[in-house]
Amino acid sequence: MFLEYSGFAPFKKWWASICLIPFALYFILTHGHYSLIDNADLIIHEAGHFFFGFFGSFIHAAGGTLMQIIFPLFIALYFFRAGYRTGLQVFIF
């Protein structure tokens, strides 16, 4: 296969990051505009208010942001521990 040659080993390792560059540029250049990823982000945010709402009013208010940080972090940690580099790169993105 094309990527199995020794000269392309670094490319094979980081192909997911290279493929994510156009998406990163799109999100940087259209900052503040609505995109489809905002739907998933909204669900995760609102679920945070629900799950952290049992611990008091301050944590209830901060729960949305906490869940937006904790949820992708746990998934990225899972991919890191499993050794799945592509999943880790996507969730870091």
CYANA upper distance limits for C-alpha pairs under 8 A (distance plus 0.5 A):
  1 MET  CA      5 TYR  CA      8.17
  3 LEU  CA      8 PHE  CA      5.97
  3 LEU  CA      9 ALA  CA      7.32
  3 LEU  CA     11 PHE  CA      8.24
  3 LEU  CA     12 LYS  CA      6.68
  4 GLU  CA      8 PHE  CA      7.31
  4 GLU  CA      9 ALA  CA      7.37
  5 TYR  CA      9 ALA  CA      7.37
  8 PHE  CA     12 LYS  CA      6.72
  9 ALA  CA     13 LYS  CA      6.86
 10 PRO  CA     14 TRP  CA      6.95
 11 PHE  CA     15 TRP  CA      6.07
 14 TRP  CA     18 ILE  CA      6.88
 15 TRP  CA     19 CYS  CA      6.62
 16 ALA  CA     20 LEU  CA      6.71
 16 ALA  CA     86 THR  CA      6.24
 16 ALA  CA     89 GLN  CA      7.28
 16 ALA  CA     90 VAL  CA      7.95
 17 SER  CA     21 ILE  CA      7.04
 17 SER  CA     86 THR  CA      8.47
 17 SER  CA     89 GLN  CA      6.82
 17 SER  CA     90 VAL  CA      8.22
 19 CYS  CA     23 PHE  CA      8.47
 20 LEU  CA     24 ALA  CA      6.66
 20 LEU  CA     90 VAL  CA      8.26
 20 LEU  CA     93 PHE  CA      8.23
 21 ILE  CA     25 LEU  CA      6.66
 22 PRO  CA     26 TYR  CA      6.64
 23 PHE  CA     27 PHE  CA      6.77
 24 ALA  CA     28 ILE  CA      6.63
 24 ALA  CA     93 PHE  CA      8.20
 25 LEU  CA     29 LEU  CA      6.49
 26 TYR  CA     30 THR  CA      6.51
 27 PHE  CA     31 HIS  CA      6.28
 34 TYR  CA     38 ASP  CA      7.15
 35 SER  CA     39 ASN  CA      8.30
 36 LEU  CA     40 ALA  CA      8.13
 37 ILE  CA     41 ASP  CA      6.83
 38 ASP  CA     42 LEU  CA      6.44
 39 ASN  CA     43 ILE  CA      6.93
 40 ALA  CA     44 ILE  CA      6.80
 41 ASP  CA     45 HIS  CA      6.55
 41 ASP  CA     68 GLN  CA      7.62
 42 LEU  CA     46 GLU  CA      6.60
 43 ILE  CA     47 ALA  CA      6.57
 44 ILE  CA     48 GLY  CA      6.82
 44 ILE  CA     64 GLY  CA      7.83
 44 ILE  CA     67 MET  CA      6.92
 44 ILE  CA     68 GLN  CA      6.59
 44 ILE  CA     71 PHE  CA      8.21
 45 HIS  CA     49 HIS  CA      7.39
 45 HIS  CA     63 GLY  CA      8.11
 45 HIS  CA     64 GLY  CA      4.66
 45 HIS  CA     65 THR  CA      6.77
 45 HIS  CA     67 MET  CA      6.54
 45 HIS  CA     68 GLN  CA      6.14
 46 GLU  CA     50 PHE  CA      7.16
 46 GLU  CA     64 GLY  CA      6.19
 47 ALA  CA     51 PHE  CA      6.68
 47 ALA  CA     64 GLY  CA      7.41
 47 ALA  CA     67 MET  CA      7.96
 48 GLY  CA     52 PHE  CA      6.35
 48 GLY  CA     53 GLY  CA      8.42
 48 GLY  CA     60 HIS  CA      8.44
 48 GLY  CA     63 GLY  CA      5.13
 48 GLY  CA     64 GLY  CA      4.76
 48 GLY  CA     65 THR  CA      7.76
 48 GLY  CA     66 LEU  CA      7.30
 48 GLY  CA     67 MET  CA      5.29
 48 GLY  CA     68 GLN  CA      8.02
 49 HIS  CA     53 GLY  CA      6.03
 49 HIS  CA     60 HIS  CA      5.81
 49 HIS  CA     61 ALA  CA      7.09
 49 HIS  CA     62 ALA  CA      7.89
 49 HIS  CA     63 GLY  CA      5.17
 49 HIS  CA     64 GLY  CA      5.47
 50 PHE  CA     54 PHE  CA      8.20
 50 PHE  CA     60 HIS  CA      7.94
 50 PHE  CA     63 GLY  CA      8.23
 51 PHE  CA     63 GLY  CA      7.90
 52 PHE  CA     56 GLY  CA      8.36
 52 PHE  CA     59 ILE  CA      6.46
 52 PHE  CA     60 HIS  CA      5.67
 52 PHE  CA     63 GLY  CA      5.67
 53 GLY  CA     57 SER  CA      7.35
 53 GLY  CA     59 ILE  CA      7.06
 53 GLY  CA     60 HIS  CA      4.56
 53 GLY  CA     61 ALA  CA      8.20
 53 GLY  CA     63 GLY  CA      7.64
 54 PHE  CA     60 HIS  CA      7.70
 55 PHE  CA     59 ILE  CA      6.60
 55 PHE  CA     60 HIS  CA      7.32
 56 GLY  CA     60 HIS  CA      6.48
 57 SER  CA     61 ALA  CA      6.68
 58 PHE  CA     62 ALA  CA      6.73
 59 ILE  CA     63 GLY  CA      5.98
 60 HIS  CA     64 GLY  CA      8.25
 62 ALA  CA     66 LEU  CA      6.65
 63 GLY  CA     67 MET  CA      6.49
 64 GLY  CA     68 GLN  CA      6.79
 65 THR  CA     69 ILE  CA      6.90
 66 LEU  CA     70 ILE  CA      6.47
 67 MET  CA     71 PHE  CA      6.08
 68 GLN  CA     72 PRO  CA      7.47
 69 ILE  CA     73 LEU  CA      6.76
 70 ILE  CA     74 PHE  CA      6.63
 71 PHE  CA     75 ILE  CA      6.99
 72 PRO  CA     76 ALA  CA      6.50
 72 PRO  CA     91 PHE  CA      6.85
 72 PRO  CA     92 ILE  CA      8.39
 73 LEU  CA     77 LEU  CA      6.52
 73 LEU  CA     91 PHE  CA      8.47
 74 PHE  CA     78 TYR  CA      6.65
 75 ILE  CA     79 PHE  CA      6.85
 75 ILE  CA     91 PHE  CA      7.78
 76 ALA  CA     80 PHE  CA      6.60
 76 ALA  CA     87 GLY  CA      7.74
 76 ALA  CA     88 LEU  CA      5.58
 76 ALA  CA     91 PHE  CA      6.14
 76 ALA  CA     92 ILE  CA      7.28
 77 LEU  CA     81 ARG  CA      6.64
 77 LEU  CA     88 LEU  CA      8.17
 78 TYR  CA     82 ALA  CA      6.59
 79 PHE  CA     83 GLY  CA      6.52
 79 PHE  CA     84 TYR  CA      5.60
 79 PHE  CA     85 ARG  CA      7.44
 79 PHE  CA     87 GLY  CA      6.39
 79 PHE  CA     88 LEU  CA      5.79
 80 PHE  CA     84 TYR  CA      6.70
 80 PHE  CA     85 ARG  CA      7.33
 80 PHE  CA     88 LEU  CA      6.53
 84 TYR  CA     88 LEU  CA      6.94
 85 ARG  CA     89 GLN  CA      6.66
 86 THR  CA     90 VAL  CA      6.75
 87 GLY  CA     91 PHE  CA      6.71
 88 LEU  CA     92 ILE  CA      6.56
 89 GLN  CA     93 PHE  CA      6.65
